[in-house]
Amino acid sequence: MRCHAYLIRSERYLDIEEVLLHQLATASREQVLDLIGRDFRRVELLSGEWRLLFTQPRVHEAYRPTIGTPQRRVARMMAAPDQLAPLVNTLWQHEIRDRWRAITFGLQHLTCALPLASGLVGAVFVEEPDAWLSAEPTHEILAIHPDVFALIGTQIRKLAEEGDWPQMARLAADHCDSSVEFTSDKWIGLREQSAARAPALVRYMDGYLTPPELHESVVAAMRQMLDAHAQPSLDAWLRVHADRARYALVFRDMRRERSRASAPLLVATG
């Protein structure tokens, strides 16, 4: 899930501030946007960007953002025109900017917009519409650069522990270097071929995530079981992308996303 930062003229912000203070965490997205009105600048933050920003200690302490649950997916925060300093100082702190550079996209636009607008605008952060949940899920292997994984790996694991597989997949997809998609037949074939030729790969797939330290082992298992004619997309990824970095790999089995798939997930044991 991504998040939108709405920069609102200070006059409008002050008109709605009291209502926002009481309702931002609980109101529907549509109600919040109705309050914001039509005069704003919007900046989109990718799934990992807003999570890093909201959990940064200075920002969290100053604004107490609301981060939802798998049952109610929200990402909310507000910063008044005269209270932007913690947000601006965080975004412009060199150590943080350098550390976050690997995933920065919308944050760069937000960073450039806010200093010039200090005192002139307030900021309201609201999650994107839930239309992304209606996208057809797919089986995938997603490769995440180690520098990126160092920033979002904890969040990936947290979402998996909560069983929020759709959000985990969205987070990984927003920040992966490359990916391989599989039809259901080819995914099942991959498991069957792995069980026969490289059983370790089945365990990696069932574990949903392998860290960068295991990259060589996972790639070796893939090459051990690979039938290039049966899995041409994986063969291409191994030839073109696999050796570019020691990637963390996310194995997205769409059967985990139970609300949108009916086939059972059978986990290998032993």
C-alpha positions in Angstrom: 0.0 0.0 0.0 1.3 3.4 -0.9 0.5 6.7 0.8 -0.3 10.2 -0.6 1.0 13.4 1.1 -1.4 16.3 0.6 0.1 19.7 0.9 -2.7 22.2 1.8 -2.6 26.0 2.1 -2.3 27.0 5.7 -5.7 28.9 5.6 -7.5 25.7 4.6 -5.5 23.5 7.0 -6.4 25.7 9.9 -10.1 25.6 9.0 -10.1 21.8 9.2 -7.4 21.2 11.8 -9.8 20.6 14.7 -11.9 18.1 12.8 -8.7 16.3 11.6 -7.3 16.1 15.1 -10.4 14.2 16.2 -11.2 12.2 13.1 -8.1 11.5 11.0 -7.4 8.1 12.6 -10.9 6.8 12.3 -12.6 8.6 9.4 -12.9 6.9 6.0 -10.5 7.9 3.3 -13.3 9.6 1.4 -14.2 11.7 4.5 -10.7 12.9 4.9 -10.4 13.9 1.2 -13.7 15.8 1.5 -12.2 17.8 4.3 -9.0 18.5 2.4 -10.9 19.8 -0.6 -9.6 20.4 -4.1 -6.8 22.9 -3.6 -3.7 20.9 -2.8 -0.4 19.4 -4.1 -0.2 15.6 -3.8 3.0 13.6 -3.5 2.9 9.8 -3.8 5.1 7.8 -1.4 5.9 4.2 -2.3 5.1 1.4 0.2 8.6 1.4 1.8 9.0 5.2 1.8 6.1 6.1 4.1 6.9 3.2 6.4 10.4 4.5 6.9 9.2 8.0 7.4 6.4 7.2 9.8 8.7 5.0 12.0 11.6 7.5 12.1 11.8 8.4 15.8 11.6 12.2 15.4 8.6 12.0 13.1 6.8 9.4 15.2 7.3 11.3 18.4 6.2 14.6 16.8 3.1 13.5 14.8 2.0 10.1 16.2 1.1 8.6 12.8 -1.6 5.9 12.5 -0.5 2.7 10.9 -3.3 0.2 10.3 -3.8 -3.5 10.5 -4.6 -6.2 7.9 -8.3 -5.7 8.8 -8.1 -1.9 8.2 -5.3 -0.8 6.0 -4.6 2.9 6.8 -1.5 5.2 6.8 -2.4 8.6 8.3 -0.4 11.5 9.7 -0.9 15.3 9.9 1.6 18.2 10.3 0.4 21.8 10.9 2.0 24.7 9.1 3.8 25.8 12.3 4.8 22.3 13.2 6.6 21.2 10.0 10.1 21.5 11.5 10.6 17.8 12.7 9.4 16.6 9.3 11.5 19.0 7.3 14.6 18.5 9.5 14.3 14.7 9.1 13.9 14.8 5.3 16.9 17.1 5.0 19.2 15.4 7.5 22.2 14.2 5.3 22.7 10.9 7.2 19.0 10.0 6.7 18.9 11.1 3.1 22.0 9.1 2.3 20.7 6.0 4.1 17.3 6.2 2.4 18.6 7.0 -1.0 18.2 3.4 -2.2 14.4 3.6 -2.0 13.8 7.3 -2.4 11.2 8.3 -5.1 8.3 10.4 -3.7 10.3 11.4 -0.7 12.6 13.4 -2.9 9.7 15.5 -4.2 8.4 15.9 -0.7 11.8 17.0 0.5 12.1 19.6 -2.2 8.5 20.9 -1.7 8.4 21.4 2.1 11.3 23.8 2.9 10.0 26.4 0.5 6.5 26.0 1.9 7.3 26.1 5.6 4.6 28.0 7.4 2.6 28.3 4.2 1.1 24.8 4.0 0.1 21.9 6.3 0.6 18.3 5.4 -1.9 15.5 5.6 -0.9 11.9 4.8 -3.6 9.4 3.7 -3.3 5.9 2.2 -3.9 5.3 -1.5 -7.3 3.9 -2.6 -7.7 0.2 -2.2 -8.1 -0.4 -6.0 -4.6 -2.2 -5.9 -6.3 -5.0 -4.0 -8.4 -5.9 -7.0 -5.4 -6.5 -9.2 -5.1 -10.2 -10.2 -2.5 -11.8 -8.0 0.3 -13.8 -9.5 3.1 -16.2 -8.5 6.4 -14.3 -8.5 10.0 -14.3 -7.4 11.0 -10.8 -6.5 14.7 -9.8 -6.2 15.4 -7.0 -3.7 18.8 -5.3 -3.7 20.7 -5.8 -0.4 20.8 -2.0 0.3 17.0 -1.9 -0.1 16.5 -5.0 2.0 18.4 -3.4 4.8 15.8 -0.7 4.9 12.6 -2.7 4.4 13.4 -6.2 5.4 11.9 -5.7 8.9 8.7 -4.4 7.4 8.5 -7.4 5.0 8.8 -9.8 7.8 6.3 -7.9 10.0 3.7 -8.0 7.3 4.3 -11.7 6.8 4.0 -12.4 10.5 0.7 -10.5 10.5 -0.5 -12.6 7.5 -1.0 -9.5 5.4 0.4 -11.2 2.2 -1.1 -8.7 -0.2 0.6 -5.8 1.5 3.8 -7.7 1.7 3.7 -8.4 -2.0 2.9 -4.7 -2.8 5.9 -3.6 -0.6 8.3 -6.0 -2.3 7.0 -5.2 -5.8 7.4 -1.4 -5.2 11.1 -1.8 -4.3 12.4 -4.9 -6.2 15.2 -4.7 -8.8 13.6 -7.4 -11.0 11.0 -10.2 -10.8 9.9 -13.4 -12.5 6.2 -14.1 -13.0 4.8 -17.6 -13.2 1.5 -19.1 -14.3 0.0 -21.5 -11.8 1.1 -24.4 -14.0 4.7 -23.2 -14.2 4.7 -22.4 -10.4 3.5 -25.9 -9.6 6.0 -27.3 -12.1 8.8 -25.3 -10.4 7.9 -26.9 -7.1 7.8 -30.4 -8.6 11.1 -30.0 -10.5 12.7 -28.6 -7.3 11.4 -31.5 -5.2 13.0 -33.9 -7.6 16.3 -32.1 -8.3 16.9 -29.5 -5.6 14.7 -30.0 -2.5 16.3 -27.1 -0.7 14.6 -24.8 -3.1 11.1 -26.0 -2.1 12.0 -25.1 1.5 13.1 -21.6 0.4 9.9 -21.1 -1.5 7.8 -22.2 1.5 9.7 -19.8 3.7 8.6 -16.9 1.4 11.8 -14.9 2.0 15.6 -15.6 1.7 18.0 -12.9 2.9 21.0 -11.7 0.9 23.3 -14.1 2.8 21.6 -17.1 1.2 21.6 -15.7 -2.3 24.3 -17.9 -3.7 22.7 -21.0 -2.2 19.3 -20.2 -3.6 20.7 -19.4 -7.1 22.7 -22.6 -7.1 19.6 -24.6 -6.2 17.7 -22.8 -9.0 20.4 -23.7 -11.5 20.5 -27.3 -10.2 16.8 -27.9 -10.9 16.4 -25.7 -14.0 14.9 -27.0 -17.2 15.3 -24.0 -19.5 12.6 -25.2 -21.8 10.1 -25.7 -19.0 11.0 -22.4 -17.2 12.2 -19.9 -19.8 11.5 -16.8 -17.7 13.5 -18.1 -14.8 16.3 -19.2 -17.1 16.4 -15.6 -18.5 16.4 -14.1 -15.0 19.3 -16.4 -13.9 21.3 -15.5 -17.0 20.7 -11.7 -17.0 20.0 -10.6 -13.4 20.9 -13.2 -10.8 24.6 -12.3 -10.5 24.2 -8.5 -10.4 23.9 -8.5 -6.6 23.4 -10.7 -3.6 19.6 -10.2 -3.6 17.1 -11.0 -1.0 14.4 -13.0 -2.7 10.6 -13.0 -2.0 8.7 -16.0 -3.1 5.1 -14.8 -3.7 2.8 -17.8 -3.7 -0.6 -16.3 -4.5 -2.4 -19.1 -2.7 -1.3 -17.3 0.5 -3.5 -14.4 -0.4 -6.5 -16.5 0.6 -9.2 -13.9 0.0 -8.3 -13.8 -3.7 -7.3 -17.4 -4.4 -8.9 -20.7 -3.7 -6.1 -23.3 -4.3 -4.7 -24.6 -1.0 -1.0 -24.0 -0.1 0.8 -27.2 0.7 4.0 -26.6 2.6 6.9 -29.1 2.3 8.1 -30.7 5.5 11.1 -32.8 6.3 
